[in-house]
Amino acid sequence: MWCLSRWTDGALFDLAVKLVLGSAGDNLPKDFAEDRGRLYLGENLAEGLKRANAQLPHLVAQMRAPLAWVDDQLKDGRTFLLGPAAAAIDAQIYYVVWFIRGRWEGGPSMLSEFPNLVRWEDTVRAIGHGATSSMSPEDAIARAKGLEPIAETGVAPNDPQGLTVGAPVTVHTDVDGGEQPVAGALRFANAETIVVERNAGDIGTLFVDFPRAGYRVERS
């Protein structure tokens, strides 16, 4: 079911963000707008916010459709989307529902239209987050510096870009969200994953993993 994350993390979450940002309007926190606004609303943030705000009824209508699909999937009383056990798709859809409920003032009201979804949402929430422990940024960097990175080496046959181990490459997302590309030497590539070796001054050698889908690999 991981292939569905291309929809939940892509078109579905993009819709949810536009709904939340469009409803926030001028109240959108400046630091969030500068960090994420371009990714979801385009390079001209002010124009993107204006457009999203004007389209709010349409955005809500578009979001209600997939929520209705989920609600219908659960109408037989199943505990999770695929049956009695939680699966990846439950996590992939849950965070979008969580985002709508917690970040949009109209979220709780709209979600209440879907009782099966709300029951499922409560069940997924009850799973919790497991055991966690805190670590300062300084401790995290120190720990990383003391460890050796591990990754496979090689390029799978029939690579369509003719990639080779050690070749200088840059990797960046397929959408223009303002993020800086990551540059380094290619260490591993197959149909699903690419690994880039690079040096970070305060840590040393890093192996940075990217999914192949949704990322552009270019020779430096």
C-alpha positions as CSV (number, residue, x, y, z in Angstrom):
1,M,0.0,0.0,0.0
2,W,3.0,2.3,0.0
3,C,2.1,3.4,-3.5
4,L,-0.9,5.2,-2.1
5,S,1.4,7.5,-0.2
6,R,2.0,9.2,-3.6
7,W,-1.6,10.3,-3.3
8,T,-2.0,11.0,0.4
9,D,1.4,12.8,0.6
10,G,0.8,14.5,-2.7
11,A,-2.6,15.6,-4.0
12,L,-4.6,14.9,-0.8
13,F,-2.3,16.7,1.6
14,D,-1.7,19.5,-0.9
15,L,-5.5,20.0,-0.9
16,A,-5.6,20.0,2.9
17,V,-2.8,22.5,3.2
18,K,-4.4,24.9,0.7
19,L,-7.7,24.6,2.7
20,V,-5.9,25.4,6.0
21,L,-3.7,28.2,4.6
22,G,-6.5,29.7,2.5
23,S,-8.8,29.9,5.6
24,A,-5.9,31.5,7.7
25,G,-5.4,34.4,5.3
26,D,-3.5,37.2,6.9
27,N,-3.4,35.3,10.2
28,L,-0.9,32.8,8.7
29,P,2.2,32.7,10.9
30,K,5.0,34.5,9.0
31,D,7.7,31.8,9.7
32,F,5.4,29.1,8.4
33,A,4.5,31.1,5.4
34,E,8.1,31.7,4.5
35,D,9.1,28.1,5.0
36,R,6.2,26.2,3.4
37,G,4.1,28.7,1.6
38,R,6.0,28.5,-1.7
39,L,5.7,24.7,-1.8
40,Y,1.9,24.7,-1.6
41,L,0.8,28.1,-2.9
42,G,3.5,29.1,-5.4
43,E,6.3,31.6,-5.5
44,N,3.9,34.6,-5.1
45,L,2.6,33.8,-1.6
46,A,0.2,36.7,-1.4
47,E,-1.4,35.8,-4.7
48,G,-1.5,32.2,-3.7
49,L,-3.2,32.9,-0.4
50,K,-5.7,35.2,-2.1
51,R,-6.5,32.5,-4.7
52,A,-6.9,29.7,-2.0
53,N,-9.2,32.0,0.1
54,A,-11.4,32.7,-2.9
55,Q,-11.6,28.9,-3.7
56,L,-12.4,27.8,-0.1
57,P,-15.9,26.4,-0.9
58,H,-14.4,24.4,-3.8
59,L,-11.5,23.2,-1.7
60,V,-13.9,22.0,1.0
61,A,-16.0,20.2,-1.6
62,Q,-12.9,18.5,-3.0
63,M,-11.8,17.3,0.5
64,R,-15.3,16.0,1.4
65,A,-15.1,13.5,-1.5
66,P,-12.1,11.4,-0.3
67,L,-13.4,11.6,3.3
68,A,-16.6,10.2,2.1
69,W,-14.7,7.3,0.4
70,V,-13.0,6.5,3.7
71,D,-16.2,6.7,5.6
72,D,-17.8,4.3,3.1
73,Q,-14.9,1.9,3.4
74,L,-15.5,1.7,7.1
75,K,-19.3,1.4,7.1
76,D,-19.2,-2.4,7.6
77,G,-17.7,-1.8,11.1
78,R,-14.2,-2.8,10.4
79,T,-11.6,-1.6,12.8
80,F,-9.1,-0.3,10.3
81,L,-9.2,0.4,6.6
82,L,-8.1,-3.0,5.5
83,G,-9.6,-5.1,8.3
84,P,-8.8,-5.9,11.9
85,A,-5.1,-4.9,11.9
86,A,-3.6,-1.5,11.3
87,A,-1.7,-1.0,8.0
88,A,0.4,1.7,6.4
89,I,-2.6,3.2,4.7
90,D,-4.2,4.0,8.1
91,A,-1.2,6.1,9.1
92,Q,-1.0,7.7,5.6
93,I,-4.6,8.9,5.8
94,Y,-4.8,9.6,9.5
95,Y,-2.3,12.4,9.5
96,V,-4.3,14.3,6.9
97,V,-7.4,13.9,9.1
98,W,-5.4,15.0,12.1
99,F,-4.1,18.1,10.2
100,I,-7.6,19.1,9.1
101,R,-9.1,18.7,12.6
102,G,-6.3,20.5,14.4
103,R,-5.3,23.2,11.9
104,W,-8.6,24.3,10.4
105,E,-11.4,25.8,12.5
106,G,-14.0,24.2,10.3
107,G,-12.3,20.8,10.5
108,P,-14.2,19.3,13.5
109,S,-17.6,20.3,12.0
110,M,-16.9,18.8,8.6
111,L,-15.4,15.6,10.0
112,S,-18.5,15.1,12.2
113,E,-20.4,14.4,8.9
114,F,-18.5,11.1,8.7
115,P,-19.2,9.0,11.8
116,N,-17.4,5.9,10.6
117,L,-14.3,8.0,9.8
118,V,-14.5,9.6,13.3
119,R,-14.7,6.2,15.0
120,W,-11.7,5.0,13.0
121,E,-9.8,8.2,13.8
122,D,-10.3,7.6,17.5
123,T,-9.1,4.0,17.1
124,V,-5.9,5.1,15.3
125,R,-5.3,7.9,17.8
126,A,-5.5,5.4,20.6
127,I,-2.5,3.5,19.2
128,G,-0.3,6.3,20.5
129,H,3.3,7.2,19.6
130,G,5.2,4.5,21.4
131,A,8.1,5.2,23.9
132,T,10.1,8.3,23.3
133,S,13.1,9.9,24.9
134,S,14.4,13.5,24.6
135,M,17.7,14.5,23.1
136,S,19.2,17.9,22.6
137,P,20.4,19.0,19.2
138,E,24.0,19.1,20.4
139,D,23.7,15.5,21.7
140,A,22.2,14.4,18.5
141,I,25.0,15.9,16.5
142,A,27.6,14.4,18.8
143,R,26.1,11.0,18.6
144,A,25.9,11.1,14.8
145,K,29.5,12.2,14.6
146,G,30.6,9.1,16.6
147,L,28.8,6.7,14.3
148,E,29.8,5.3,10.8
149,P,27.1,5.6,8.1
150,I,25.9,2.4,6.5
151,A,24.4,2.0,3.0
152,E,24.6,-0.4,0.1
153,T,26.9,0.4,-2.8
154,G,25.9,-0.1,-6.5
155,V,23.5,0.8,-9.2
156,A,20.8,-1.6,-10.3
157,P,20.8,-2.8,-13.9
158,N,19.0,-0.8,-16.6
159,D,19.1,2.5,-14.8
160,P,17.4,4.9,-17.2
161,Q,19.7,7.8,-16.3
162,G,22.9,5.8,-16.7
163,L,24.0,6.6,-13.1
164,T,27.3,5.2,-11.8
165,V,28.8,4.9,-8.3
166,G,30.9,7.9,-7.4
167,A,29.4,10.2,-10.0
168,P,28.8,13.7,-8.7
169,V,25.0,14.4,-8.5
170,T,22.4,16.7,-7.1
171,V,19.0,15.6,-5.8
172,H,16.0,17.8,-5.4
173,T,12.2,17.5,-5.3
174,D,10.2,17.4,-8.5
175,V,8.3,20.5,-7.4
176,D,9.6,24.0,-6.8
177,G,9.2,24.4,-3.1
178,G,12.3,26.6,-2.6
179,E,14.4,23.8,-1.0
180,Q,18.1,23.6,-1.7
181,P,19.3,20.6,-3.7
182,V,21.5,18.1,-2.0
183,A,24.9,17.5,-3.7
184,G,27.3,14.7,-3.3
185,A,28.6,11.5,-4.8
186,L,26.2,8.7,-5.8
187,R,26.6,5.7,-3.6
188,F,23.5,3.6,-4.4
189,A,20.5,3.7,-6.8
190,N,17.7,1.3,-7.8
191,A,14.1,1.8,-9.0
192,E,13.0,3.0,-5.5
193,T,15.9,4.6,-3.7
194,I,18.9,6.8,-4.3
195,V,21.7,7.3,-1.7
196,V,24.1,10.3,-1.9
197,E,27.3,10.5,0.0
198,R,28.3,13.9,1.2
199,N,30.4,15.6,3.9
200,A,28.9,17.7,6.6
201,G,31.6,19.7,8.4
202,D,30.3,19.3,11.9
203,I,29.5,15.6,11.5
204,G,31.6,14.1,8.8
205,T,30.5,11.7,6.1
206,L,26.7,11.3,5.7
207,F,24.7,8.9,3.5
208,V,21.5,10.7,2.5
209,D,18.6,8.5,1.4
210,F,15.9,9.7,-1.0
211,P,13.0,8.0,-2.6
212,R,13.4,7.8,-6.4
213,A,9.7,8.7,-7.0
214,G,9.1,12.4,-6.7
215,Y,12.8,13.4,-6.7
216,R,15.0,14.6,-9.6
217,V,18.6,13.3,-9.9
218,E,20.9,15.4,-12.0
219,R,24.6,15.0,-12.8
220,S,26.6,17.9,-11.3
